[in-house]
Amino acid sequence: MKFCINTFRWGDYIHEVWDSWYLDQRGVLLVAEIRPKDIDPNDKKLTKTAASPENRLSSVTNQVVVGVSHAYVCPKGKQIWLEGIRINPKYRRMGIASKLTYHMIKHGKEIGSDAREAAAITAQGNIASRRMMEKNEFHEKAKWSYYTGYKKNEQQANMNGLAIRNKGFENNQGNICDDDINAICGSKNVSFASPEDIEKIITFLSRSKTFISGGRKYVQSWKWYELDLEYSKISDLVASKKIVIVRTGDMQEIGGLAITNNSLHKEHCAEQNQLEDKEQKQGDNGEEDVAFDAEGSSLQIVYVDAPTSASLKNLLVFVVNIVLSSSLFDRIQLFTPNQTNHEFYEISEVLAKFGISKSESFLLYTRSI
Ligand SMILES: CC(C)(COP(=O)(O)OP(=O)(O)OC[C@H]1O[C@@H](n2cnc3c(N)ncnc32)[C@H](O)[C@@H]1OP(=O)(O)O)[C@@H](O)C(=O)NCCC(=O)NCCS
């Protein structure tokens, strides 16, 4: 599987997920194998590529694995998520990814017979992948942006992106109007949602152009799932402290919201436990446990809906402060649908002031099955 190591400029992640994909009860890990007799040297497709058919054929003396992919049936069984399609560069443009796509859907439907949609995400700049999806009758449903910022130290931050800042406005005071300053100071308007907010959250999202333009999805472990606007679903998210809301000036309505992937209540408790643990360890041997600080993780914002720059800034002050004040997080990752109603402000500019920079645009492709 050497062809899965340097797929992208940043490498690849297939080796990290291989075991869990292999053992996955709700999914199927497929490989494509090729045998010498499968290759027809007169096939016009082979002559389309730079390598001559003979060169390509000569390496296939035995059966070899030339492709891999994983399909996963999403928890409610409505959608089959396609991911990790990798074809050995020597064997591309031979229809192998298309065949894998066919088999992923076929096997996926055996696991989740109610699934009515297949979906996949691809970077906007990945033309080969996009064309392959389109050739297989997938349609572009939504465009999402992915942003990230680092806390750990300036050096790492510079290598991987910007350093997270909580005083995103200090150096930019001159550019910020009074309304913005009031909005930032007014961050008492921001809080974790409580059960009384559930109906309002449902109403806000059902009217939100951003929610609709994002395909009515949110992100979980790099999979874009349908966010059902059912009371029980929103209630679960609220109970696990995963929804942060910003209220309008009169505190009556919801003016924006963010959904996190981390149960922040649990994180908070875990942090308390760790602190107690740490104190205990320090008490035991008088030294800090070095390993304790070595681990870091991400606070993932898996949906952001902030129709004004003020609501976005308020939400960000809140979540950035969580990251900066918690030893559990050293990074923010933020996913947001490309907002269609943002005539007044550029989301990237606001995020950049907090040290959260855009790293990629992704296209969500779907197909009825
Ligand atoms: C994207 C990828 C999986 C395509 O695999 P493949 O086996 O070459 O795809 P197929 O042969 O099934 O291609 C089907 C169609 O897709 C389109 N296509 C595939 N590669 C293309 C390319 N480089 N440029 C333009 N169109 C392309 C063509 O329309 C092709 O049909 P055609 O050859 O009859 O013109 C492969 O290039 C790859 O492994 N890339 C790196 C990993 C990756 O990006 N995976 C997807 C991540 S989401």
The ligand as a Gaussian input file, in Angstrom:
#p B3LYP/6-31G(d) Opt

LIG

0 1
 C       -9.247000      10.723000      -7.963000
 C       -8.848000       9.269000      -8.257000
 C       -9.372000       8.407000      -7.120000
 C       -9.458000       8.835000      -9.580000
 O       -9.154000       7.463000      -9.777000
 P       -9.216000       6.780000     -11.243000
 O       -9.220000       5.298000     -11.050000
 O       -8.159000       7.343000     -12.065000
 O      -10.628000       7.284000     -11.753000
 P      -11.451000       6.660000     -12.988000
 O      -10.517000       5.986000     -13.932000
 O      -12.581000       5.851000     -12.447000
 O      -11.985000       8.000000     -13.658000
 C      -13.302000       8.197000     -14.042000
 C      -13.434000       9.547000     -14.721000
 O      -13.023000      10.579000     -13.825000
 C      -12.416000      11.656000     -14.571000
 N      -11.009000      11.783000     -14.178000
 C      -10.267000      10.930000     -13.429000
 N       -9.025000      11.426000     -13.270000
 C       -9.004000      12.608000     -13.912000
 C       -7.985000      13.592000     -14.080000
 N       -6.754000      13.447000     -13.575000
 N       -8.305000      14.703000     -14.762000
 C       -9.537000      14.893000     -15.294000
 N      -10.529000      13.970000     -15.175000
 C      -10.257000      12.848000     -14.492000
 C      -12.484000      11.243000     -16.029000
 O      -13.707000      11.734000     -16.540000
 C      -12.539000       9.739000     -15.929000
 O      -13.139000       9.138000     -17.058000
 P      -12.276000       8.959000     -18.421000
 O      -10.950000       8.373000     -18.020000
 O      -13.132000       8.027000     -19.216000
 O      -12.140000      10.310000     -19.025000
 C       -7.303000       9.127000      -8.380000
 O       -6.812000      10.151000      -9.223000
 C       -6.581000       9.229000      -7.043000
 O       -6.345000       8.216000      -6.366000
 N       -6.205000      10.452000      -6.623000
 C       -5.504000      10.672000      -5.380000
 C       -6.404000      10.408000      -4.182000
 C       -7.643000      11.259000      -4.203000
 O       -7.629000      12.424000      -4.566000
 N       -8.754000      10.637000      -3.763000
 C      -10.020000      11.295000      -3.636000
 C      -10.009000      12.033000      -2.379000
 S      -11.565000      12.635000      -1.981000

